């Protein structure tokens, strides 16, 4: 039974206007009142009987029996799961959200320490409904004061049929002077009521705010409640809006009694009772009919005694079952779980799929310049092949040209990256983090989605710098403007990872900071390079040999004969470029594969950094959510109220 407090269900009746304030709504006190002229109104003044209460003996020393919660019952695992749920959620949910669940756990622990042989039942109702008279009828003695003066009951009054209930009454804060014992008749009905603790409450619609506070406080602690209504106020909005509807999940520990049926002529009592059942059904309260669990609804007259015996028998069976406390707490758990549902139940299937992970790694690869690194590595491989297999004269010319270009790779100067390129690199990292965080949080309840995003943002702190450090360690990060159509793709961070070494050309790192260039090792050389170098050297020797032969003939040292030395020199001149062209054609495939491998390795390395800094913390938050979701399912899947 969910605790009903003035804050949650504030109820105030104006003395002049007759307006009820309940759950923020202003409801006329007469709204929904059943009055079709069939009710016979009686104005007889009930004689005030002298009160002769017999104080219950002090049973503080009576042993308290633990354990209405049996080890094999359904309630214990639900309470354990709820306790674990609250513990796992404290770091993610605010105290207000978990307050009701914490209250239920506290009350369950308090009730578990007290007697399981007793069932605490409160009698509640509106002013003039006759609940105090019904209390006296069940007790068999004039214990609670009755009369026309309102309010008559100013404080909760308890009547215990057996000893050992002191702890329960202390929990209800009922002082010893307001504890009574019933008149024992020795009948079977009285025997069945052994273990009953009956509490008479003040009017829930009392003009005294203190009375309503006491009603709400006690209703949050008792095992069951008997709601007493009369033919005039059974449809009162304050009763249904503030109590019966919010406590619909506690139907199995609820009795709704239509009192004063002696005032109704003919079949009017049946009509009022049917209408009362209809209203309870609209409140969402299940009715215990045809053997089904639910609220017990019956009609009686506390004044004439009609129907009181039936209620006594029902209470006797209810008390002897000794399940009221467990049913009450189970309903409390259901109510707490229903309030927590929005913060634990996701709309879809949240998580990080393989596709989201791959896209995140690809975005980091783009931010760190993996594609440009691969292209740079491919160019470097081909450049090394050209240096090893090219003709000496062409290589000498290229070196001469490179010395005249201040922006050449061999004379790269440290120039700052353009601001727009620095910004783009950092924005790519931030966009990648936002995208993967949104994908992971999609469908999660608000607090857990926020926790996932915060984990991603916190992990992304320093990620651009970590990616740059990765590029520095993995290979070579140069800077300076890349020139030519092939170098345009190298803007942004450029790095390459290779087996033997890396060379890359770029502008800025993922952090937007330009790096100083450094040269690592050279790419590995294939096995055919020595043969190509030897062939190129042979062609060069042929050129030199043919040239010297011709010079010797010119100066007369060697006999004239131009054809042979000319053919030898021509073979060297033609063979050199042919060897270089063959080597360049043979280097295309290995160079491409080397560049792709460099790109792949850098992408994987960037993905590993992103996984450690962003994906793993996000995955940890998702695992925590799955854990609390499993606990929540345990709390709700064995619900006894079907909520």
C-alpha positions in Angstrom: 0.0 0.0 0.0 1.6 3.2 -1.1 2.1 5.7 1.6 -0.5 8.5 1.3 0.9 11.8 2.5 -0.4 15.3 2.5 2.3 16.2 -0.1 1.3 13.4 -2.5 -2.4 13.5 -1.9 -3.2 16.7 -0.3 -6.8 16.8 0.8 -8.4 19.9 2.2 -12.0 20.7 2.5 -13.1 24.3 2.8 -15.5 25.1 5.5 -17.5 27.4 3.4 -17.1 26.3 -0.2 -17.0 22.6 0.3 -14.0 22.1 -2.1 -11.6 19.2 -1.9 -8.0 19.7 -3.0 -6.5 16.3 -4.0 -3.4 15.7 -6.2 -3.5 19.3 -7.4 -7.2 19.2 -8.4 -10.0 21.2 -6.9 -13.0 18.9 -6.7 -16.4 20.0 -5.3 -17.2 18.0 -2.2 -20.6 16.9 -3.8 -19.0 15.7 -7.1 -20.0 12.2 -7.9 -22.4 11.8 -4.9 -25.1 9.2 -5.4 -28.4 10.6 -4.5 -31.5 9.6 -6.5 -34.1 9.9 -3.9 -34.1 6.3 -2.8 -32.0 6.9 0.3 -34.1 7.2 3.4 -32.4 9.8 5.6 -32.5 9.4 9.2 -31.9 12.2 11.6 -32.2 10.3 14.8 -29.6 11.3 17.3 -27.6 8.3 18.5 -27.4 8.2 22.3 -23.9 8.5 23.5 -23.0 5.4 25.4 -20.7 5.8 28.3 -17.1 4.8 27.6 -15.8 2.0 29.7 -12.6 1.1 28.1 -10.4 -1.6 29.6 -6.8 -0.8 28.9 -4.9 -3.6 27.3 -2.2 -5.2 29.5 1.3 -4.0 28.8 2.7 -6.6 26.5 6.0 -4.9 25.8 7.8 -7.9 27.1 6.0 -10.3 24.9 8.3 -12.1 22.4 8.2 -10.7 18.9 8.2 -13.3 16.2 10.1 -12.7 13.0 9.3 -13.7 9.7 6.2 -13.3 8.0 8.5 -13.5 4.9 9.2 -17.2 4.5 12.5 -18.2 3.0 10.8 -19.9 0.1 8.3 -17.1 -0.5 8.1 -14.8 -3.4 8.4 -11.6 -1.4 12.0 -12.1 -0.2 13.6 -12.3 -3.7 11.7 -9.3 -4.8 12.8 -7.3 -1.8 16.4 -8.4 -2.3 16.2 -7.4 -6.0 14.7 -4.0 -5.1 17.5 -3.5 -2.6 20.1 -4.3 -5.2 18.3 -2.1 -7.7 18.4 0.9 -5.4 22.1 0.3 -4.5 23.1 0.1 -8.2 21.1 3.2 -9.1 22.2 5.6 -6.4 25.0 7.0 -8.5 22.7 7.5 -11.6 19.3 8.5 -10.1 18.5 11.3 -7.7 17.4 10.6 -4.2 13.8 11.8 -4.9 13.3 9.2 -7.6 14.5 6.4 -5.3 12.7 7.8 -2.2 9.6 5.6 -2.4 11.6 2.4 -3.1 13.8 3.2 -0.1 10.7 3.8 2.1 9.3 0.4 1.1 12.6 -1.3 1.9 12.7 0.4 5.3 9.1 -0.5 6.1 9.6 -4.1 5.0 12.7 -4.4 7.2 10.8 -2.9 10.2 7.8 -5.2 9.7 10.0 -8.2 9.3 11.4 -7.7 12.8 7.9 -7.7 14.3 5.3 -10.3 15.0 4.1 -12.5 12.2 1.2 -13.8 14.4 -0.6 -10.5 14.3 -2.4 -8.7 11.5 -2.9 -5.0 11.8 -6.1 -3.8 10.2 -7.1 -0.1 10.2 -10.7 1.1 9.9 -10.9 4.3 7.9 -13.7 6.4 6.5 -15.2 9.8 6.2 -16.9 11.8 8.9 -20.2 10.4 9.9 -19.7 7.1 8.1 -20.0 5.0 11.3 -16.5 3.6 11.4 -16.2 4.0 15.2 -19.5 2.3 15.7 -18.3 -0.6 13.5 -15.0 -0.7 15.5 -17.1 -1.1 18.7 -19.3 -3.7 17.1 -16.3 -5.8 16.1 -14.7 -5.4 19.5 -17.9 -6.2 21.3 -17.4 -3.2 23.7 -17.9 0.6 23.7 -14.2 1.4 23.1 -14.3 4.2 20.6 -16.4 7.3 21.2 -19.4 7.8 18.9 -21.8 10.6 18.4 -23.0 13.5 16.2 -20.2 15.8 17.2 -17.5 16.0 14.5 -14.8 15.0 14.5 -15.4 12.3 17.1 -12.1 10.3 16.8 -9.1 12.6 17.3 -6.3 10.0 17.5 -5.8 6.4 16.4 -7.2 3.9 18.9 -6.1 0.3 18.9 -7.7 -2.9 20.0 -5.6 -6.1 20.2 -7.2 -9.5 20.6 -3.9 -11.2 21.8 -0.7 -10.2 23.5 2.6 -9.6 21.7 1.5 -6.7 19.5 3.3 -4.0 21.4 6.1 -3.6 18.8 3.5 -3.2 16.0 1.6 -0.5 18.0 4.9 1.3 18.8 5.6 1.4 15.1 2.2 3.0 14.6 3.0 5.5 17.4 -0.1 4.6 19.3 0.5 5.4 23.0 -0.4 2.9 25.8 -3.3 4.9 27.0 -5.0 4.3 23.6 -4.5 0.6 23.5 -7.5 -1.6 24.4 -8.6 -5.2 24.6 -11.9 -6.5 23.2 -14.7 -8.3 25.0 -14.0 -12.0 24.5 -17.2 -14.0 24.0 -15.5 -17.4 23.6 -17.2 -18.1 20.2 -15.6 -19.5 17.1 -15.6 -16.0 15.6 -13.7 -14.7 18.5 -11.2 -17.5 18.3 -10.6 -16.8 14.6 -9.8 -13.1 15.4 -6.9 -14.1 17.7 -4.0 -12.2 16.3 -6.1 -9.3 15.0 -5.0 -5.7 15.9 -7.8 -3.3 14.9 -7.1 0.4 14.7 -9.8 3.1 14.6 -8.6 6.1 12.6 -9.7 9.7 12.6 -11.8 11.0 9.7 -9.9 11.3 6.4 -11.9 14.3 5.5 -11.6 16.0 8.8 -11.3 19.8 8.9 -8.4 19.3 11.3 -5.2 18.9 9.2 -3.5 16.9 12.0 -6.2 14.3 11.8 -5.6 13.7 8.1 -1.9 13.5 8.7 -2.4 10.8 11.2 -4.7 8.9 8.8 -2.1 9.0 6.0 0.8 8.0 8.4 -1.0 5.0 9.8 -2.4 3.8 6.4 1.2 3.6 5.2 2.1 1.1 7.9 -0.9 -1.2 8.5 -1.3 -4.6 6.9 -4.8 -4.1 5.7 -7.6 -1.5 5.8 -11.4 -1.5 6.1 -12.9 1.5 4.2 -16.3 2.4 5.7 -18.6 4.4 3.4 -22.2 5.4 3.9 -25.0 5.9 1.3 -24.4 9.6 1.1 -20.6 9.7 0.7 -19.7 6.4 -1.0 -19.0 8.3 -4.3 -17.1 11.2 -2.7 -14.4 12.5 -4.9 -11.9 12.9 -2.0 -12.2 9.2 -1.1 -11.8 7.9 -4.6 -9.2 10.4 -6.0 -7.0 10.5 -2.9 -7.2 7.0 -1.5 -9.0 4.2 -3.4 -7.6 5.0 -6.8 -3.9 5.4 -5.7 -4.3 2.3 -3.6 -5.9 0.2 -6.2 -3.0 -2.2 -6.3 -3.6 -3.1 -2.6 -7.0 -4.6 -3.4 -6.2 -8.0 -1.7 -5.7 -6.2 1.7 -8.6 -3.9 1.3 -12.2 -4.2 2.6 -14.8 -1.7 1.4 -17.9 -1.7 3.7 -21.1 0.0 2.8 -22.5 1.0 6.3 -25.9 2.3 7.4 -27.8 0.1 4.9 -30.6 0.1 7.5 -31.3 3.6 6.2 -32.0 2.4 2.7 -35.6 1.2 1.9 -36.4 -1.8 -0.3 -33.7 -2.8 -2.8 -31.9 0.5 -2.6 -29.1 -1.2 -0.7 -28.4 -3.5 -3.6 -28.4 -0.6 -6.0 -26.0 1.4 -3.9 -23.7 -1.6 -3.5 -23.7 -2.3 -7.3 -22.9 1.4 -7.9 -20.1 1.2 -5.4 -18.6 -1.8 -7.2 -18.8 0.1 -10.4 -16.9 3.0 -8.9 -14.2 0.7 -7.5 -13.9 -0.9 -10.9 -13.4 2.5 -12.5 -10.7 3.2 -9.8 -8.8 0.2 -11.1 -9.4 -1.8 -7.9 -9.9 -5.6 -8.5 -12.9 -7.0 -6.7 -12.6 -10.4 -5.0 -15.5 -12.1 -6.6 -15.9 -15.7 -7.9 -12.9 -16.8 -5.9 -10.6 -14.3 -7.6 -8.2 -12.2 -5.5 -9.2 -8.6 -4.9 -11.0 -6.2 -2.6 -13.8 -7.5 -0.4 -17.0 -5.5 -0.8 -20.1 -6.0 1.4 -23.0 -4.1 3.0 -23.8 -4.0 6.7 -25.3 -1.9 9.5 -23.1 -1.3 12.5 -26.2 0.1 14.3 -28.4 -3.0 13.9 -25.7 -5.6 13.6 -26.8 -6.7 10.1 -23.8 -8.0 8.1 -21.4 -7.5 11.0 -21.1 -11.2 11.7 -20.2 -11.8 8.0 -17.5 -9.2 8.2 -16.2 -10.8 11.4 -16.0 -14.2 9.7 -14.2 -12.7 6.7 -11.7 -11.0 9.1 -11.2 -14.2 11.0 -10.2 -16.2 7.9 -8.1 -13.2 6.7 -6.2 -13.0 10.0 -5.7 -16.8 10.3 -4.1 -17.0 6.8 -1.3 -14.7 8.2 -0.5 -13.4 4.7 -1.7 -9.9 5.0 1.7 -8.4 5.8 3.4 -10.1 2.9 0.5 -9.1 0.5 0.7 -5.6 1.7 4.4 -5.3 1.2 4.2 -7.0 -2.2 1.7 -4.4 -3.3 4.0 -1.7 -1.9 6.8 -3.2 -4.1 4.5 -3.2 -7.1 3.6 0.5 -6.5 7.3 1.5 -6.1 8.2 -0.5 -9.2 5.4 1.2 -11.2 6.8 4.6 -10.3 10.3 3.5 -11.3 9.3 2.1 -14.6 10.0 5.3 -16.6 13.7 5.3 -15.4 14.4 1.6 -16.0 12.3 0.4 -19.0 13.8 1.4 -22.4 11.6 1.8 -25.5 13.9 -0.1 -27.8 17.0 -2.3 -27.6 19.7 0.1 -26.6 23.4 -0.8 -27.0 26.4 -0.5 -29.2 26.1 -2.6 -32.3 29.0 -3.7 -34.5 28.0 -1.2 -37.2 28.1 1.7 -34.7 31.6 0.6 -33.5 32.9 0.3 -37.0 31.6 3.7 -38.0 33.2 5.3 -34.9 36.5 3.7 -35.8 36.2 4.9 -39.4 35.5 8.5 -38.2 38.5 8.4 -35.9 40.5 7.1 -38.8 39.4 10.0 -40.9 40.2 12.4 -38.1 43.7 11.0 -37.7 44.3 11.1 -41.4 44.5 7.3 -42.0 43.6 7.6 -45.7 46.2 10.4 -46.3 48.7 8.3 -44.3 48.2 5.4 -46.7 48.6 7.5 -49.7 51.7 9.1 -48.3 53.1 5.6 -47.5 52.4 4.5 -51.0 54.1 7.5 -52.5 57.1 7.0 -50.2 57.4 3.3 -51.2 57.3 4.3 -54.9 59.8 7.1 -54.3 62.2 4.7 -52.7 61.8 2.3 -55.6 62.6 5.2 -58.0 65.7 6.1 -56.0 66.9 2.5 -55.9 66.1 1.6 -59.5 66.3 5.0 -61.3 69.1 6.1 -63.6 71.9 8.0 -61.8 71.5 11.0 -64.2 67.8 11.3 -63.5 68.2 10.9 -59.8 70.9 13.6 -59.8 68.5 15.9 -61.7 65.7 15.3 -59.2 68.0 16.0 -56.3 69.1 19.3 -57.9 65.4 20.3 -58.5 64.5 19.4 -54.9 67.2 21.7 -53.5 65.6 24.6 -55.4 62.1 24.0 -53.9 61.8 25.3 -50.3 58.7 23.3 -49.7 60.1 19.9 -50.9 59.9 16.9 -48.6 63.6 16.9 -48.2 63.6 20.5 -46.9 60.2 20.6 -45.2 59.9 23.6 -42.9 57.6 23.7 -39.9 54.7 25.8 -40.9 51.5 26.1 -38.8 48.4 24.4 -40.0 45.7 26.7 -41.4 43.0 27.4 -38.7 40.2 25.9 -40.8 42.1 22.6 -41.1 42.9 22.6 -37.4 39.2 23.1 -36.5 38.0 20.5 -38.9 40.2 17.8 -37.4 39.0 18.4 -33.9 35.4 18.7 -35.0 35.6 15.3 -36.7 36.7 13.7 -33.4 33.9 15.5 -31.5 31.3 14.6 -34.0 32.4 10.9 -33.9 32.0 10.9 -30.1 28.6 12.6 -30.2 27.4 10.2 -32.9 28.4 7.0 -31.1 27.1 8.3 -27.8 23.7 9.1 -29.4 23.6 5.6 -30.9 24.4 4.0 -27.6 21.8 6.1 -25.7 19.1 5.7 -28.2 16.0 4.3 -26.5 17.5 4.4 -23.0 15.5 6.0 -20.2 16.5 9.6 -19.5 18.9 9.2 -16.6 20.8 6.3 -18.2 21.0 8.0 -21.6 22.5 11.0 -19.8 25.0 8.7 -18.0 26.0 7.2 -21.3 26.6 10.6 -22.9 28.5 11.8 -19.9 30.8 8.8 -20.0 31.4 9.3 -23.7 32.2 13.0 -23.3 34.4 12.4 -20.3 36.3 9.7 -22.1 36.8 11.9 -25.1 38.7 14.5 -23.1 42.2 14.4 -24.5 41.2 12.0 -27.3 42.5 14.3 -30.1 45.9 14.6 -28.3 46.0 10.8 -27.8 45.4 10.3 -31.5 48.2 12.6 -32.3 50.5 10.8 -29.9 49.5 7.6 -31.5 50.4 8.9 -34.9 53.8 10.1 -33.6 54.5 6.7 -32.0 53.2 4.6 -34.9 55.2 6.3 -37.6 56.0 9.7 -38.9 54.0 12.8 -38.7 55.3 15.6 -40.9 53.7 18.9 -41.6 53.8 21.5 -44.2 51.5 22.0 -47.2 51.1 19.0 -49.4 51.4 19.9 -53.0 49.9 18.6 -56.2 46.7 16.7 -56.8 48.0 13.7 -55.0 48.9 15.6 -51.9 45.4 17.3 -51.6 44.1 14.1 -50.1 46.8 14.3 -47.4 45.5 17.4 -45.7 44.5 17.0 -42.1 46.5 14.6 -40.0 48.7 12.4 -42.1 50.4 9.3 -40.8 51.3 5.9 -42.0 52.2 2.8 -40.2 54.4 0.3 -41.9 56.5 -2.7 -41.1 59.9 -1.1 -41.8 59.0 2.6 -41.5 56.6 5.3 -42.2 56.6 8.6 -44.0 53.6 10.9 -44.2 52.9 14.4 -45.1 50.1 16.5 -43.6 49.1 19.7 -42.1 47.6 19.2 -38.6 46.9 16.5 -36.1 43.6 15.5 -34.7 44.1 18.0 -31.9 44.5 20.8 -34.4 48.2 21.1 -33.4 50.8 21.0 -36.2 53.6 18.5 -35.5 57.3 18.8 -36.2 58.3 16.5 -39.0 60.6 13.6 -38.4 61.7 10.7 -40.6 61.4 7.2 -39.5 62.8 4.1 -41.2 62.4 3.4 -44.9 59.8 1.0 -46.2 61.0 -2.5 -46.7 62.6 -3.4 -50.0 61.4 -6.4 -52.0 63.7 -9.3 -52.9 63.9 -8.2 -56.6 65.4 -4.8 -55.8 69.1 -5.9 -55.7 68.7 -7.5 -59.1 67.1 -4.3 -60.4 69.9 -2.2 -58.9 72.5 -4.5 -60.4 70.8 -4.2 -63.8 70.7 -0.4 -63.6 74.3 -0.4 -62.6 75.1 -2.5 -65.6 73.3 -0.1 -67.9 75.2 2.8 -66.3 78.5 0.9 -66.8 77.6 0.2 -70.4 77.1 3.9 -71.0 80.3 4.8 -69.3 82.2 2.1 -71.1 80.8 3.0 -74.5 81.5 6.7 -73.9 85.1 6.1 -72.9 85.6 3.8 -76.0 84.3 6.6 -78.2 86.6 9.2 -76.5 89.6 6.9 -76.9 88.8 6.6 -80.7 88.5 10.3 -80.9 91.8 11.1 -79.3 93.4 8.2 -81.3 94.3 5.9 -78.4 92.0 3.2 -79.8 91.6 2.2 -83.4 88.6 3.8 -85.1 85.3 1.9 -85.2 82.3 3.9 -84.1 79.6 1.3 -84.6 80.5 -1.0 -81.7 81.1 1.6 -79.0 78.0 3.5 -80.2 75.9 0.4 -79.9 77.3 -0.3 -76.4 76.6 3.2 -75.2 73.1 3.2 -76.9 72.3 -0.1 -75.1 73.2 1.6 -71.7 71.2 4.7 -72.6 68.1 2.8 -73.6 68.4 0.1 -71.0 68.6 2.4 -68.0 65.2 4.1 -68.5 63.8 0.7 -69.5 64.9 -0.8 -66.2 63.5 2.2 -64.3 60.2 1.9 -66.1 60.0 -1.8 -65.4 60.8 -1.3 -61.8 58.2 1.5 -61.5 55.5 -0.9 -63.0 56.6 -3.7 -60.7 56.4 -1.4 -57.7 52.8 -0.2 -58.2 51.2 -3.3 -56.6 53.5 -3.6 -53.6 53.3 0.2 -53.0 49.5 0.1 -53.1 49.4 -2.8 -50.7 51.9 -1.1 -48.4 49.8 2.0 -48.4 46.6 0.1 -47.7 48.3 -1.8 -44.9 49.6 1.4 -43.4 46.1 2.9 -43.5 44.6 -0.2 -42.0 47.0 -0.3 -39.1 46.5 3.4 -38.3 42.7 3.0 -38.5 42.9 0.0 -36.1 45.3 1.9 -33.8 43.0 4.9 -33.8 40.0 2.6 -33.2 41.8 1.0 -30.2 42.4 4.4 -28.7 38.8 5.4 -29.2 37.6 2.0 -27.8 39.7 2.4 -24.6 38.7 6.0 -24.0 35.1 6.1 -25.2 33.6 2.8 -26.2 34.7 0.9 -23.1 33.2 3.5 -20.6 30.0 3.6 -22.7 29.9 -0.2 -22.7 30.4 -0.1 -18.9 27.4 2.2 -18.5 25.3 -0.1 -20.7 26.3 -3.1 -18.6 25.3 -1.3 -15.5 21.9 -0.5 -17.1 21.4 -4.1 -18.1 22.2 -5.1 -14.5 19.6 -2.8 -13.0 17.2 -3.7 -15.7 17.6 -7.4 -14.7 16.9 -6.5 -11.0 13.9 -4.5 -12.1 12.5 -7.4 -14.0 13.0 -9.6 -11.0 11.0 -7.1 -8.9 8.2 -7.0 -11.4 8.0 -10.4 -13.0 6.6 -12.2 -9.9 4.1 -9.4 -9.0 1.2 -10.6 -7.0 -1.1 -7.8 -8.1 -0.5 -8.0 -11.8 0.8 -4.4 -12.0 
